[in-house]
Amino acid sequence: MNFNFNSEPIVNQDGVAIATEMNLNLIMEQDANQQQLHEFNTGRTLNQLLGIVKKLAIDSDRSIFNEKHKLIFVNIERASLCDVHGLNQIRELSILLHHLGGNLVVGLTNANPCKRCSRVLQGLLFLKEHDILISANNFNYRYPDFRDSELKSYLYDFVKLSMPKNKGEMDMIFNFIDSELVSNGLKVIVEQVETMHEFKSIDNRLIYGYQGSFVNSK
């Protein structure tokens, strides 16, 4: 297995970049099994990704941030929350970005191989205790999501929701945006925004940011 690094902007209603998401995309060989993928994601990928973000931040000499652009989103697997070494690396990167004038946001994927392992919750609490921002990625607003209790416990600062594809889903996402969670500070980012029509159709003062191929093209 190998990986490619990429970054994507997150913009506000005016199309101004307010954050960057940084990822490592896996390139798997055909015979790679799920155990190899799990180990790769929770070990080597995390080390490599955090190292790349750290180098970019240092080399940019603070120019990676501006008045509106203060956040760096870094996506990791939930299983990485069990890794004490990885958690300490995340904390060190958070301290560095804060020193440079920005903030780290740890984006947790919706893969859940660990189920309700208590060590995952301990990892979440570790991040909260060290004032590290957390995002619930790919949150399912259409059906019950296994992270619903975590969200309602205010363990997350951001939640990412997929662009609705029909009127029913549009009603659901606006119900979510109008919820008590959002009014109490949870920030919503809408993903998979592919066209100008979609961008305009979900224009809402309570949406923090937008992400997707349309945003990238602009």
N, C-alpha and C positions, 0 to 999 in steps of 0.2 A: 504494500500500500504506500501511496505517496499523497501529497497534498499541495493545493495552490492557495495562496493568500489573496483575499480580495476585500475591498471596503465599499460601503454603500452609504450615501447621505440619508439623513432624516431631516425633512423640512417642515416648516410651519405653514399656516394658511396662506402666507404671502409668497411661498416658494423659497424662503430663505433657509439655508442650512443651519440647523441648530444642534446637530449631533452627527457622529459618524459611527457606523457599525462595522467592526472588523471581524473577519471569519477566516478559518482554514477549511477549505473544501476538500474532502477525501477523494482520492482517485484509487479505487479498489481493483485489485486483480480479480479475475473471474472466480478463482478458487478460494478467495478469502471468506472465512466463516464469521458468524456473528460474534463469537468469543474474541477473535482477533480484532474485529471492529470495535468492540467494547473496550478492550485493553488499549487500543490505539487512541480512541477518543478521550479516555480518562487519564491517560498518561502522557505519551509523547506529544499529542496534539496540544494539550493544555500548556505544556512547557514551551513548545515552539511558538504558540500564539502569543502568550504573555511576553516572551522574549522579543518578538517582532514589534509588538505595541510599545514596549519599553524603549527599544532602539529608535523607533519613529518619533516618539515623544522627546527623547533626548536630542536627537539630530535636528529636530525642527526648531530647537531653541525657542520654545513657547509659541512659535508661529502656527502650530497645529490648532491653536485656540484663537477665537476672536470674541467680540462683545456678546454675540448671540450663540456662539458655538463653543460650548464648554464640556460636552459630554462625549465620552468614548464608550460605546457598547461593545462588550466582548462576550460572545456566546460560549457556554460550556455545558457539558452534560450534568444532569443531577447527580450521577454517580461520583462526579469529581468532588462533591461536597463531603465525601467520606475520606478524602486524601488530605491529611494534615499538612504535608509538604505543599500541595497545590493551594490550599487555603492561605498558607503563609505567603506564597508567591503572589496571590491575588491581593493580599493586604499590602505587601511591599509596593506593588504597582499602583494601588490606590493612593498610597502616601506620596509616591513620585508624581502622579498626575495632579494631585491636589497642590503639591509644591509648585508645579508649573502653571497653575491657574485653572485646572480643569477637574473633572470628576470621572471616576470609573463607574460604569453600570454593568453589573454581571447579569447577562441574559441567560436564563435557565431554559433549556429546551423542554419540549413536552414528552420526550422519551422517558419512560419510568420503569427501568429494569429492576430497580431496588424496591419497588412497591412502597410500603409504609415503614421502611427501615428508620429506626430512631436516629441513626447517625446522619441521615440526610437532614432531618430537622435540626440537629445540633449544628450542622454546617450552615444552614440558613441563619440560625441564631448567632453564630460566630460572625457572619457578615453584618448582621444588624447591629451587633454590639460594637463593631468597629466602624460604624457609620458608612458602610459601603452600600451604594444603591443597588437594588435588585429589580429585574424585569421578569415577568412571567410571559415567556414567548409562546406563540401559537395557542393562546388560550381559547378554549372552545366555548363561545357564547351561545351556540345553537343548542347544545346538549350539556348535561352535567359534566364538569371537568374535575379530575381527581385533585386539582389544586384549589378547589373552591374554598375549602376551610382555611387554607393558608392565606388566600386572598382576603377573606373576611376577617382574618386575624391581623391584617395590616402588615404582613411580612414583606409585601412587595411595594415598590415605589412606582413601577410602570407595568402596564399590561399591553401586550400586542394582540390585536384582533385582525382577522382576515377581512378583506374587503367583501361586503355582502354582494351576492349575485342575483338577488331577486327582492321583491317588495317585503316578503315575509322576513327575510334575513335583515333587511334594512330596518324594519320595525324592531327586531330583536336587538340590533346593535345600538339603536338610539335609546331603547329601554335600559340597556347596560350603561350607556353614557350618562343617562339621567339618574342613575342609581346613587344611593347614599355613599358607596365606595368612592365614586368619582368626585362627588361634592365634598368629600372629606380629604381629598388630596391625591388619590390615585390618578396617575397620568396615562391617558390612552394614546397608543400609536396604532394607526391603521396601516396594515401591510397589504402587499399585492395590489397596489393602485396602478392599473395598467393604462388608463386613458384619461384625457382631460375631462371627459364626461363623468367618469367615476370620481375624479378629484373634486369636481364641483358638486356632485350629487350628495357627497357626505361632508360638505362644508359645515362645520359646527364649532362654535367658540370653545366648547369643552374638550375638543380633540387637541392633544398636545402636538402630535406630529404625524407625518405621512411618509410611507416608504414603498418602493416598488419600481418596476421598469419605467413607468412614466416619469417618476421623480428622477431616476438615473439619467434618462434621456435629456432632461432639462438642466 
